[in-house]
């Protein structure tokens, strides 16, 4: 497996839109849902594998919620960043929150879907807890490329490539919006 692309966009969303999204996601009234393993729903994993998520969009379409409606313009901006000349199918978009662990904790490596897709991560807050993208064949070894969470930074990569995130150890939480798009450009 070799990584086909990674792009980084700082200050991706308009400043006031990002600020409002972050206040909602980091606020006391946002409905977060517990996942015993944020990377792999099939495995229980370590005590630190857990996290919280909130789905805005899945293969059935946009969820019927105020928050999904509020996030839709962000998805459209991401689709334009992928390519202004092609239509994209939104496969999934969800907010993910991992909580602080006592030291560096790397979640299990995974792919988002087992077919070509474009994955994006929009970091909502400044945090530690890097995203790691792996390339290589697993036989001769893997190399990794790390991207650090920075508020309003969008990263884009092939969601079929092996990747993972890390829990923060210096901040209370790490909040990101993970979205995947089916596309022909890969």
C-alpha positions in Angstrom: 0.0 0.0 0.0 1.4 3.4 -0.8 -0.2 6.6 0.1 -1.5 8.4 -3.0 -2.1 11.9 -1.6 -2.1 14.1 1.5 -3.0 17.7 1.4 -3.2 20.2 4.3 -5.3 23.3 4.4 -4.9 25.7 7.3 -7.6 28.2 8.2 -10.0 26.1 6.1 -13.4 27.4 7.2 -14.4 31.0 7.6 -13.3 32.1 11.1 -16.7 32.8 12.5 -18.3 29.6 11.2 -15.4 27.6 12.6 -15.7 29.4 16.0 -19.5 28.7 16.2 -19.0 25.0 15.2 -16.3 24.6 17.9 -18.5 26.2 20.6 -21.3 23.9 19.8 -19.2 20.7 19.6 -17.3 21.6 22.8 -20.4 22.8 24.6 -22.4 21.0 27.3 -25.5 20.4 25.2 -24.0 18.7 22.1 -25.2 15.0 21.8 -22.0 12.9 21.8 -22.4 9.1 21.5 -20.0 6.7 23.3 -17.9 4.3 21.2 -15.8 1.7 23.2 -13.4 1.7 20.2 -13.3 4.9 18.1 -11.2 3.3 15.3 -12.8 -0.2 15.0 -16.3 -0.9 16.1 -15.6 -4.7 16.0 -12.9 -4.7 18.7 -13.0 -3.7 22.3 -9.3 -2.8 22.4 -7.4 -1.0 25.2 -9.1 1.0 27.9 -8.0 4.2 26.0 -9.5 3.2 22.6 -12.8 4.8 23.5 -14.2 8.1 22.2 -17.4 9.8 21.3 -19.0 10.5 17.9 -21.9 12.2 16.3 -22.9 11.3 12.8 -24.1 14.0 10.5 -24.3 12.0 7.3 -24.0 8.3 6.4 -24.7 6.2 3.3 -28.4 6.7 3.9 -27.9 10.5 3.5 -28.0 13.5 5.8 -29.3 12.8 9.3 -32.4 14.8 10.1 -31.0 17.1 12.7 -30.3 20.8 13.2 -26.6 20.1 13.6 -26.4 18.2 10.3 -28.1 21.2 8.6 -25.6 23.5 10.3 -22.6 21.4 9.2 -23.8 21.0 5.5 -22.1 24.2 4.2 -18.8 22.9 5.6 -19.3 19.7 3.7 -19.9 21.6 0.5 -16.7 23.6 1.1 -14.8 20.4 1.5 -16.3 19.0 -1.7 -15.1 22.1 -3.6 -11.6 21.7 -2.1 -11.5 18.1 -3.4 -12.4 19.2 -6.9 -14.5 22.0 -8.3 -15.0 20.0 -11.5 -16.5 16.8 -10.3 -19.6 15.7 -8.3 -18.8 13.7 -5.2 -21.0 11.3 -3.1 -20.8 11.9 0.6 -20.2 8.5 2.2 -20.0 9.6 5.8 -19.4 12.7 7.9 -19.1 12.5 11.7 -17.6 14.5 14.6 -15.2 12.5 16.7 -13.9 13.3 20.1 -11.1 11.4 21.9 -10.3 12.2 25.5 -7.0 12.7 27.3 -4.9 9.7 28.2 -2.1 9.7 30.7 0.6 9.4 28.0 0.8 9.2 24.2 -1.8 6.6 23.0 -2.0 5.5 19.4 -5.4 4.0 18.4 -5.5 1.0 16.1 -4.7 1.5 12.4 -7.6 1.2 10.1 -9.0 2.2 6.7 -12.4 4.0 6.5 -13.8 2.0 3.6 -12.4 -1.0 1.6 -12.6 0.9 -1.7 -11.1 4.2 -2.9 -12.4 7.2 -1.2 -11.2 10.6 -0.2 -11.0 11.1 3.6 -10.9 14.5 5.3 -10.3 15.4 8.9 -11.1 18.9 10.0 -9.5 19.6 13.4 -11.8 21.7 15.4 -9.5 22.5 18.4 -5.8 22.9 19.0 -4.7 19.7 20.6 -2.0 17.1 20.7 -2.9 13.7 19.4 -1.5 13.5 15.9 -3.1 11.7 12.9 -0.7 9.1 11.4 -0.8 8.0 7.8 1.1 4.8 7.0 2.6 3.8 3.7 4.6 0.7 2.7 3.8 -2.9 2.2 3.9 -4.3 5.7 6.6 -6.7 4.7 9.6 -4.4 4.3 8.1 -2.1 6.9 5.9 1.0 7.2 6.7 4.6 7.1 4.5 7.1 8.8 3.6 10.7 8.2 2.2 12.7 11.1 -0.1 15.7 11.1 -0.7 17.6 14.3 -4.2 18.9 15.2 -4.5 22.6 14.7 -7.8 24.4 15.0 -9.5 24.8 11.6 -6.9 22.7 9.7 -8.3 20.3 7.1 -6.2 17.3 5.9 -7.2 15.3 2.9 -6.0 11.8 2.0 -7.0 8.4 0.6 -9.4 6.9 3.1 -8.4 3.4 1.9 -4.9 4.0 3.1 -4.0 2.8 6.6 -4.2 5.5 9.1 -5.0 6.3 12.8 -5.3 9.0 15.4 -3.7 9.5 18.8 -5.5 10.5 22.0 -4.3 13.7 23.5 -2.2 13.7 26.6 -1.7 17.5 27.1 -5.2 18.7 26.3 -8.6 17.5 27.6 -9.9 16.4 24.2 -9.3 16.3 20.5 -12.3 17.1 18.3 -12.3 16.5 14.6 -14.9 16.1 11.9 -14.1 13.1 9.7 -15.8 13.0 6.3 -15.4 10.5 3.4 -16.3 11.0 -0.3 -16.6 8.6 -3.1 -14.8 9.9 -6.1 -13.2 8.9 -9.4 -10.1 11.1 -8.8 -7.6 8.9 -6.9 
